[in-house]
Amino acid sequence: MLNSCGGLKRSGKDQPVNAMDRVKKNIEEGKGLRVNTSILTNNDSRGGSFSFASSNPLWRATLEKLDFIPLQNVDYAGGVIITDWYGSGDSDEQIKVAVKFLTNEIRSDALDVTIFKKKCFDINTCQTSKIENNTSKEIKASILKRAVILSKELESKKND
């Protein structure tokens, strides 16, 4: 039926050399997918574009402040850090800290810090509850203060 796809040959001489011109031409002809070029160039002013974790002061500050607790789940793309259960050896209570990143900007509503407490009565019986006190606010404030310092250090390195 098809003779080596001979009827599908295209000439390359009418294709633009510049990639963005090729994309524009393909969109005009209804070929391919339309891609938001601001994602590629990181010019999106609406937010939602994330830089690499090591250059994010808020992320780095959180990891520094929680470095005394083993981490269970660290997902930069998902914006979540969850610690493992942590407690002293002689106590029947343990805590777990969950930090959700709501934005990359350093501001008071950028983080949601939640602390959970687990109290075990014996090996098979434990009760878990959310702690409603100022500890989560103190952790959040500590992270934000450190993030400001890291941000200023990063900015001064850029200016040097």
Secondary structure, DSSP 8 states (H G I E B T S, - for coil): --STTGGG---GGGS-SSHHHHHHHHHHTT-S----HHHHHT--TTS-----GGG-HHHHHHHHHTTTS-EEEEETTTTEEEE--B--TT-SEEEEEEEEE--SS-STTSEEEEEEEEEEEETTEEEEEE--STHHHHHHHHHHHHHHHHHHHHHHHHH-
